[in-house]
């Protein structure tokens, strides 16, 4: 893993990414003609925190900005083991550069950042490399009217989602991207098309595309995805009247839960509903099975969205990866029949929604600040077999929680600690007016036994456990149920690391 000095080198030179500003830019004439990357932590602070390059990438990707008339780095991802891709907003004219990880020098020419990086630093985006190609999701224009899922920079042809088609994407806010098996998955929230009669209702989604997708034929979906499908993620409390947490805020990568790979997400209620938050986990294999569900459609302009009968679905199944499985007879997606391509263009939405693990949220909160971020340690405790949730909120609080289940079969979650993570001394100063207490990034450092917490104006960290607060009280130490704490006969309540 590269050290932080690489980030220093990129930050020291990346200002040259920005050329003369667009004449149509809303930035004032006095804005610098060469917009430097203006991060909200200086190098000394980052070095003091012990942030390595990869961890800073994770945190910095979420940092909010104070002035959009600068070049804010929104894509900073390893291209391969030797190269880093950096893309910035460049005063509303996004551009990208590649850097050698060992030489720290620019490699090749500047690239357009369109469809790879947002125009505005406040627009959402995700980006990952998979098998040499960049998979990005963001807004492809200044007005953010053209939301796109895009592949570029690899040996395969560039592909994108259908343009200005609300059935594919409708005002999405992208949260996470993940490579898994034959596919790349995108997690986001968007204004739903199926509940438009109720107003602007947001739903949480997972979409996927095949990595081997080569696009359609000149007659249908040429230079567009032939495998784009999406599902709703259902985070709700079951009962006579189901209570939904529809708005995805944050998502983890794969974590072990009860012996299965799962993703943990923070969800909130609709803005016009009772304020509330929930944590739901989704098994990856449940998500994969969801993409085998029925296609949905709206038969008339004002009609309800209903499943498509199987006798109307062409073969091979639309959305399948060409060359494998049910589409094995078609070497390339360009060889797929026209009726398959036409069908998938009009029917990207599947039914039913993916249910949460254990069929209910792991945690719900309706009488306090809203949750905004989540990090999960799936290997806590002396035997590395306990799951601990770290939850950030919009008031600067971090909750440390044991979810239901576990070896003891807990029926309810256990709140281990509630920590005020916001630091006025570090987050104040000249940016105090723009600084909020909202937590916008969490990153676990299990080796260093600490949690990094990102705010719009600073990054702070604290230990995963504070066992010393129990002192020599054995009862207090054991009653805390903290898997990071253990009782030692001579040293009292001490930190416990995995394998210890």
C-alpha positions as CSV (number, residue, x, y, z in Angstrom):
1,X,0.0,0.0,0.0
2,X,1.5,3.3,-1.0
3,X,2.3,5.8,1.6
4,X,0.7,9.2,2.1
5,X,3.6,10.9,0.2
6,X,1.9,9.9,-3.0
7,X,-1.2,11.9,-2.1
8,X,1.0,14.8,-1.3
9,X,2.6,14.6,-4.7
10,X,-0.7,14.4,-6.5
11,X,-2.1,17.3,-4.4
12,X,0.9,19.4,-5.1
13,X,0.6,19.1,-8.8
14,X,-3.0,18.3,-9.6
15,X,-3.9,22.0,-9.8
16,X,-2.4,22.0,-13.3
17,X,-5.4,19.8,-14.2
18,X,-7.4,23.0,-14.5
19,X,-7.0,25.1,-17.6
20,X,-8.7,28.4,-18.4
21,X,-12.2,28.5,-17.0
22,X,-15.2,28.1,-19.3
23,X,-16.7,31.4,-20.4
24,X,-20.1,29.9,-19.4
25,X,-18.9,29.0,-15.9
26,X,-20.8,30.6,-13.0
27,X,-17.5,31.2,-11.3
28,X,-16.6,34.9,-10.9
29,X,-13.8,36.4,-13.1
30,X,-11.5,36.7,-10.1
31,X,-11.4,33.0,-9.6
32,X,-7.9,31.6,-10.1
33,X,-7.2,30.6,-13.8
34,X,-5.4,27.5,-12.5
35,X,-7.6,26.0,-9.8
36,X,-5.6,24.0,-7.3
37,X,-7.1,21.0,-5.5
38,X,-8.1,22.4,-2.2
39,X,-8.5,19.6,0.3
40,X,-10.0,20.3,3.7
41,X,-7.0,18.7,5.5
42,X,-3.5,19.8,5.1
43,X,-0.6,17.3,4.7
44,X,0.6,17.8,8.2
45,X,-2.7,16.9,9.7
46,X,-3.0,13.8,7.5
47,X,0.5,12.7,8.4
48,X,-0.3,13.3,12.1
49,X,-3.4,11.1,11.8
50,X,-1.3,8.4,10.2
51,X,-3.5,8.2,7.1
52,X,-2.2,5.9,4.5
53,X,-2.9,6.6,0.8
54,X,-5.7,4.0,0.4
55,X,-7.5,5.1,3.6
56,X,-7.4,8.8,2.6
57,X,-8.9,7.8,-0.8
58,X,-11.9,6.4,1.0
59,X,-12.4,9.3,3.3
60,X,-11.6,12.1,0.8
61,X,-14.0,10.8,-1.8
62,X,-16.8,11.8,0.6
63,X,-15.5,15.3,1.6
64,X,-17.8,18.2,0.9
65,X,-16.4,21.4,-0.5
66,X,-16.6,25.1,0.3
67,X,-16.2,26.7,-3.1
68,X,-17.1,25.0,-6.4
69,X,-14.8,27.3,-8.4
70,X,-11.8,25.2,-7.8
71,X,-10.6,21.8,-9.0
72,X,-12.0,19.3,-6.6
73,X,-10.8,15.7,-6.9
74,X,-13.8,13.5,-7.1
75,X,-12.2,10.4,-8.6
76,X,-9.0,9.1,-7.2
77,X,-8.7,5.3,-7.8
78,X,-5.9,2.9,-8.5
79,X,-5.9,2.0,-12.2
80,X,-3.6,-0.9,-11.6
81,X,-0.7,-1.7,-9.3
82,X,1.4,1.0,-11.1
83,X,-1.0,3.7,-12.0
84,X,-3.4,6.1,-10.3
85,X,-6.3,7.9,-12.0
86,X,-7.2,11.3,-10.7
87,X,-10.2,13.3,-12.0
88,X,-11.3,16.8,-10.9
89,X,-14.2,19.1,-11.4
90,X,-11.9,21.7,-13.0
91,X,-14.2,24.6,-12.5
92,X,-17.2,22.8,-14.2
93,X,-15.0,21.3,-16.9
94,X,-13.9,17.9,-15.6
95,X,-10.6,16.4,-16.6
96,X,-8.6,13.3,-15.7
97,X,-4.9,12.5,-15.4
98,X,-3.0,9.3,-14.7
99,X,0.0,9.2,-12.4
100,X,2.7,6.6,-11.9
101,X,2.5,5.3,-8.3
102,X,6.3,4.9,-8.0
103,X,7.5,7.8,-10.2
104,X,4.8,10.2,-9.0
105,X,4.9,11.7,-12.5
106,X,2.0,12.3,-14.9
107,X,1.7,9.6,-17.5
108,X,0.2,10.3,-20.9
109,X,-2.1,13.1,-21.8
110,X,-5.0,14.7,-20.0
111,X,-8.3,13.0,-20.6
112,X,-11.8,14.3,-20.6
113,X,-13.5,13.8,-17.3
114,X,-17.0,13.9,-18.7
115,X,-19.1,10.9,-17.5
116,X,-16.2,9.9,-15.3
117,X,-16.3,12.8,-12.9
118,X,-19.1,15.2,-12.0
119,X,-19.1,18.8,-13.2
120,X,-20.1,20.1,-9.7
121,X,-18.4,18.9,-6.6
122,X,-21.7,18.5,-4.8
123,X,-23.0,16.0,-7.5
124,X,-22.8,12.3,-6.5
125,X,-20.4,9.9,-8.2
126,X,-18.8,6.5,-7.8
127,X,-16.0,5.0,-9.8
128,X,-14.0,1.7,-9.7
129,X,-11.7,-0.2,-12.0
130,X,-12.6,-3.7,-13.0
131,X,-10.5,-5.8,-15.3
132,X,-8.7,-2.8,-16.7
133,X,-11.8,-0.7,-17.4
134,X,-13.2,2.3,-15.4
135,X,-16.8,1.9,-14.4
136,X,-18.2,5.3,-13.3
137,X,-21.6,6.6,-12.4
138,X,-22.3,10.3,-12.2
139,X,-23.9,13.3,-14.0
140,X,-22.6,13.7,-17.6
141,X,-23.6,17.3,-17.9
142,X,-23.4,20.6,-16.0
143,X,-27.2,20.6,-15.3
144,X,-27.1,17.0,-13.9
145,X,-29.9,16.1,-16.3
146,X,-28.0,13.3,-18.0
147,X,-27.2,10.7,-15.3
148,X,-25.0,8.0,-16.6
149,X,-23.5,4.6,-15.8
150,X,-20.4,4.5,-18.0
151,X,-17.5,2.2,-18.9
152,X,-14.3,3.6,-20.4
153,X,-10.5,3.5,-20.6
154,X,-10.2,-0.3,-21.1
155,X,-9.8,-2.6,-24.1
156,X,-13.6,-3.0,-24.3
157,X,-15.7,-0.5,-26.1
158,X,-17.1,2.5,-24.1
159,X,-20.7,1.9,-23.1
160,X,-23.3,4.0,-21.3
161,X,-26.8,3.8,-19.9
162,X,-29.7,5.1,-22.0
163,X,-29.8,8.9,-22.2
164,X,-32.7,10.8,-20.7
165,X,-34.6,7.6,-20.0
166,X,-36.3,7.8,-16.6
167,X,-37.0,4.0,-16.7
168,X,-33.2,3.5,-16.5
169,X,-32.2,6.3,-14.1
170,X,-34.3,9.1,-12.7
171,X,-32.3,11.8,-10.7
172,X,-30.1,9.2,-9.0
173,X,-27.7,9.8,-6.1
174,X,-24.9,7.3,-6.4
175,X,-23.6,5.8,-3.2
176,X,-21.4,2.7,-3.9
177,X,-19.9,0.5,-6.6
178,X,-18.8,-3.1,-6.3
179,X,-17.2,-5.7,-8.6
180,X,-18.5,-9.2,-7.9
181,X,-18.3,-12.2,-10.2
182,X,-19.3,-11.5,-13.8
183,X,-20.8,-8.1,-12.9
184,X,-20.2,-4.6,-11.6
185,X,-22.9,-3.4,-9.2
186,X,-24.0,0.2,-8.5
187,X,-26.0,1.2,-5.4
188,X,-28.0,4.4,-5.4
189,X,-31.2,6.1,-4.6
190,X,-33.5,7.7,-7.1
191,X,-36.9,9.2,-7.7
192,X,-39.1,6.2,-8.3
193,X,-41.1,5.8,-11.5
194,X,-43.4,3.1,-10.1
195,X,-44.8,5.3,-7.3
196,X,-44.9,8.6,-9.2
197,X,-48.6,9.1,-8.3
198,X,-47.5,9.7,-4.8
199,X,-45.1,12.6,-5.7
200,X,-41.4,12.6,-5.7
201,X,-40.8,9.3,-3.7
202,X,-37.2,8.1,-3.5
203,X,-36.4,4.4,-3.6
204,X,-33.1,2.7,-3.0
205,X,-31.7,0.6,-5.9
206,X,-29.0,-1.8,-6.9
207,X,-28.2,-2.0,-10.6
208,X,-25.7,-4.2,-12.4
209,X,-24.0,-4.6,-15.7
210,X,-22.0,-7.5,-17.2
211,X,-18.3,-6.9,-17.5
212,X,-18.2,-8.7,-20.8
213,X,-21.0,-6.5,-22.3
214,X,-20.0,-5.2,-25.7
215,X,-23.1,-3.2,-26.4
216,X,-25.9,-3.8,-28.8
217,X,-26.4,-3.8,-32.5
218,X,-26.7,-0.8,-34.9
219,X,-30.5,-1.5,-34.7
220,X,-30.8,-1.4,-30.9
221,X,-28.7,-0.3,-28.0
222,X,-25.7,0.5,-30.1
223,X,-22.9,1.7,-27.7
224,X,-25.3,1.2,-24.8
225,X,-25.5,-1.5,-22.1
226,X,-27.4,-4.6,-23.0
227,X,-27.2,-6.0,-19.5
228,X,-28.4,-3.0,-17.4
229,X,-30.9,-4.2,-14.8
230,X,-32.0,-2.8,-11.5
231,X,-33.8,-3.8,-8.3
232,X,-35.3,-2.1,-5.3
233,X,-33.6,-2.6,-1.9
234,X,-36.3,-3.1,0.7
235,X,-35.3,-1.8,4.2
236,X,-38.5,-1.9,6.2
237,X,-40.1,-2.9,9.4
238,X,-42.7,-5.7,8.7
239,X,-46.2,-5.6,10.2
240,X,-49.8,-4.8,9.5
241,X,-48.6,-1.5,8.1
242,X,-45.1,-1.8,6.7
243,X,-42.8,1.1,7.7
244,X,-40.2,1.8,5.0
245,X,-36.8,3.4,5.2
246,X,-36.5,4.1,1.5
247,X,-33.5,6.5,1.2
248,X,-30.1,4.9,1.0
249,X,-27.4,7.1,2.6
250,X,-24.3,4.9,2.9
251,X,-23.2,1.3,2.2
252,X,-20.2,-0.9,3.2
253,X,-18.3,-3.4,1.1
254,X,-18.8,-7.1,1.7
255,X,-18.7,-8.2,5.3
256,X,-19.2,-11.6,6.8
257,X,-22.6,-12.0,8.5
258,X,-23.7,-15.3,9.9
259,X,-21.2,-17.0,7.5
260,X,-22.5,-15.2,4.4
261,X,-21.2,-12.2,2.6
262,X,-23.4,-9.2,3.2
263,X,-23.5,-5.4,2.6
264,X,-24.6,-3.1,5.4
265,X,-26.4,0.1,4.6
266,X,-27.8,3.1,6.3
267,X,-31.3,4.1,5.2
268,X,-33.6,7.0,6.2
269,X,-37.2,7.8,5.7
270,X,-38.6,10.1,3.0
271,X,-38.1,13.8,3.7
272,X,-41.9,14.3,4.1
273,X,-42.2,11.4,6.6
274,X,-41.5,10.9,10.2
275,X,-37.7,11.4,10.6
276,X,-36.0,8.0,11.1
277,X,-33.0,5.9,10.3
278,X,-32.3,2.2,10.0
279,X,-29.5,-0.2,9.3
280,X,-30.2,-3.0,7.0
281,X,-27.9,-5.8,5.8
282,X,-28.3,-7.5,2.4
283,X,-26.8,-10.9,1.6
284,X,-24.9,-10.8,-1.7
285,X,-26.4,-14.1,-2.8
286,X,-29.9,-12.6,-2.2
287,X,-29.1,-9.7,-4.4
288,X,-27.9,-12.0,-7.1
289,X,-31.1,-14.1,-6.9
290,X,-33.1,-10.9,-7.1
291,X,-31.8,-10.3,-10.6
292,X,-33.6,-13.5,-11.6
293,X,-36.9,-12.0,-10.7
294,X,-39.8,-10.9,-12.9
295,X,-39.6,-7.9,-15.2
296,X,-41.9,-5.0,-14.3
297,X,-43.8,-2.7,-16.7
298,X,-46.4,0.0,-16.9
299,X,-49.0,-1.0,-19.5
300,X,-50.6,2.5,-19.7
301,X,-49.6,6.0,-18.8
302,X,-51.5,6.1,-15.5
303,X,-51.5,2.4,-14.9
304,X,-49.8,0.5,-12.1
305,X,-46.5,-1.2,-12.5
306,X,-47.0,-5.0,-12.8
307,X,-44.9,-8.1,-13.5
308,X,-44.5,-9.1,-17.1
309,X,-45.8,-12.6,-17.8
310,X,-43.1,-15.1,-18.7
311,X,-44.6,-15.9,-22.1
312,X,-43.8,-12.3,-23.2
313,X,-40.2,-12.4,-22.1
314,X,-37.9,-13.2,-25.1
315,X,-35.0,-15.7,-25.0
316,X,-32.2,-15.6,-24.0
317,X,-33.3,-13.9,-20.8
318,X,-32.8,-10.1,-21.3
319,X,-29.9,-8.8,-19.2
320,X,-28.0,-12.1,-19.3
321,X,-24.2,-12.0,-19.9
322,X,-23.5,-13.1,-23.5
323,X,-21.3,-16.2,-23.8
324,X,-22.3,-17.7,-20.5
325,X,-25.3,-19.4,-18.9
326,X,-28.5,-19.0,-20.7
327,X,-26.9,-16.8,-23.3
328,X,-23.9,-19.1,-24.0
329,X,-25.0,-19.6,-27.6
330,X,-24.3,-15.9,-28.3
331,X,-20.5,-15.1,-28.2
332,X,-21.1,-11.4,-27.9
333,X,-23.9,-9.1,-26.8
334,X,-23.8,-7.7,-30.3
335,X,-25.1,-11.0,-31.5
336,X,-28.2,-11.0,-29.2
337,X,-31.6,-11.0,-31.1
338,X,-33.2,-7.6,-31.7
339,X,-36.3,-8.5,-29.6
340,X,-34.0,-9.2,-26.6
341,X,-32.3,-5.8,-27.0
342,X,-35.6,-3.9,-27.5
343,X,-37.1,-5.6,-24.5
344,X,-34.3,-4.9,-22.1
345,X,-34.2,-1.2,-23.1
346,X,-37.9,-0.9,-22.1
347,X,-37.8,-3.2,-19.1
348,X,-34.7,-2.5,-16.9
349,X,-36.7,-2.8,-13.6
350,X,-37.2,-6.1,-11.8
351,X,-39.5,-7.4,-9.1
352,X,-39.7,-8.2,-6.2
353,X,-37.4,-6.0,-4.1
354,X,-34.4,-7.5,-2.3
355,X,-35.3,-8.3,1.3
356,X,-33.0,-7.4,4.2
357,X,-31.1,-10.2,6.0
358,X,-33.3,-11.6,8.7
359,X,-36.2,-9.8,6.9
360,X,-36.0,-6.7,9.1
361,X,-33.6,-3.9,10.0
362,X,-30.8,-4.6,12.4
363,X,-31.4,-1.3,14.1
364,X,-34.0,1.5,13.8
365,X,-34.0,5.0,15.3
366,X,-36.9,7.4,15.1
367,X,-36.4,9.8,18.0
368,X,-32.9,11.2,17.5
369,X,-30.4,12.5,14.9
370,X,-30.4,10.8,11.4
371,X,-27.8,8.3,10.6
372,X,-25.5,9.2,7.7
373,X,-22.6,6.7,7.6
374,X,-21.7,3.1,8.5
375,X,-18.6,1.1,9.0
376,X,-18.6,-2.6,10.1
377,X,-16.0,-4.8,11.8
378,X,-17.1,-8.3,11.1
379,X,-14.1,-9.9,12.9
380,X,-14.1,-8.2,16.3
381,X,-13.4,-9.9,19.6
382,X,-10.8,-12.4,20.8
383,X,-11.9,-15.0,18.3
384,X,-12.5,-12.6,15.4
385,X,-16.1,-13.7,15.1
386,X,-18.2,-10.8,16.4
387,X,-19.8,-8.1,14.3
388,X,-19.7,-4.5,15.5
389,X,-21.5,-1.6,13.8
390,X,-20.1,2.0,13.8
391,X,-22.8,4.5,12.8
392,X,-22.3,8.2,12.1
393,X,-25.0,10.7,12.4
394,X,-25.8,14.3,11.3
395,X,-25.1,15.7,14.7
396,X,-21.5,14.4,14.9
397,X,-22.3,11.4,17.1
398,X,-20.9,7.9,16.5
399,X,-22.8,4.9,17.8
400,X,-21.0,1.6,18.5
401,X,-23.6,-1.2,18.3
402,X,-23.8,-4.9,18.5
403,X,-26.5,-6.1,16.0
404,X,-29.1,-8.7,16.9
405,X,-28.0,-12.4,16.6
406,X,-24.5,-13.4,17.3
407,X,-23.4,-16.3,19.5
408,X,-25.8,-15.3,22.3
409,X,-28.8,-15.0,19.9
410,X,-29.5,-11.4,20.9
411,X,-33.1,-10.4,20.0
412,X,-32.3,-6.7,20.1
413,X,-29.3,-4.6,19.2
414,X,-27.0,-3.5,22.1
415,X,-25.6,0.1,22.2
416,X,-22.0,-0.2,23.4
417,X,-21.0,3.4,23.2
418,X,-22.2,6.8,22.1
419,X,-19.4,9.1,21.3
420,X,-19.4,12.8,20.3
421,X,-16.8,12.7,17.6
422,X,-16.9,16.3,16.5
423,X,-13.9,18.4,17.4
424,X,-14.5,22.2,17.4
425,X,-10.8,22.9,17.8
426,X,-9.9,20.9,14.7
427,X,-13.0,21.6,12.6
428,X,-13.3,25.3,13.5
429,X,-11.2,28.2,12.4
430,X,-11.8,30.0,9.1
431,X,-14.0,27.3,7.8
432,X,-16.3,27.2,10.8
433,X,-19.2,28.8,8.9
434,X,-19.2,26.1,6.3
435,X,-18.5,23.3,8.7
436,X,-21.3,21.1,9.8
437,X,-21.4,18.4,12.5
438,X,-22.7,15.9,9.9
439,X,-20.5,12.8,9.6
440,X,-19.7,12.2,5.9
441,X,-17.2,9.4,6.1
442,X,-16.2,6.5,8.4
443,X,-13.2,4.3,7.9
444,X,-12.1,1.4,10.1
445,X,-8.4,0.8,10.7
446,X,-8.6,-2.6,12.5
447,X,-4.8,-3.0,12.5
448,X,-4.4,0.3,14.3
449,X,-7.5,-0.3,16.4
450,X,-9.1,3.0,15.5
451,X,-11.9,4.6,13.6
452,X,-11.5,7.6,11.3
453,X,-14.4,10.1,11.2
454,X,-14.7,12.6,8.3
455,X,-16.6,15.9,8.6
456,X,-16.8,18.6,5.9
457,X,-13.9,20.4,7.5
458,X,-11.7,17.9,9.2
459,X,-10.9,14.2,9.9
460,X,-10.6,12.9,13.4
461,X,-10.0,9.5,14.9
462,X,-10.5,7.6,18.1
463,X,-9.8,4.1,19.4
464,X,-12.3,1.3,18.7
465,X,-12.5,0.7,22.5
466,X,-12.0,2.7,25.7
467,X,-11.8,-0.2,28.1
468,X,-9.9,1.7,30.7
469,X,-13.0,3.7,31.6
470,X,-14.2,0.5,33.4
471,X,-11.0,0.5,35.5
472,X,-10.8,-2.2,38.1
473,X,-14.5,-2.9,38.1
474,X,-14.9,-6.5,36.8
475,X,-18.7,-6.3,36.7
476,X,-18.7,-3.1,34.7
477,X,-16.2,-4.5,32.2
478,X,-18.1,-7.7,31.6
479,X,-21.5,-6.1,31.6
480,X,-20.5,-3.7,28.8
481,X,-20.6,-6.6,26.4
482,X,-17.9,-4.8,24.4
483,X,-16.1,-7.5,22.3
484,X,-13.0,-5.2,22.2
485,X,-12.7,-5.4,26.1
486,X,-11.7,-8.3,28.3
487,X,-11.1,-8.8,32.0
488,X,-7.5,-9.4,33.2
489,X,-7.0,-10.5,36.8
490,X,-4.1,-8.2,37.4
491,X,-4.5,-5.4,34.8
492,X,-8.3,-4.9,35.0
493,X,-10.4,-4.1,31.9
494,X,-8.0,-4.2,28.9
495,X,-8.3,-4.0,25.1
496,X,-8.7,-7.3,23.3
497,X,-7.6,-7.7,19.7
498,X,-8.5,-10.4,17.3
499,X,-6.6,-13.6,17.8
500,X,-5.5,-12.3,21.2
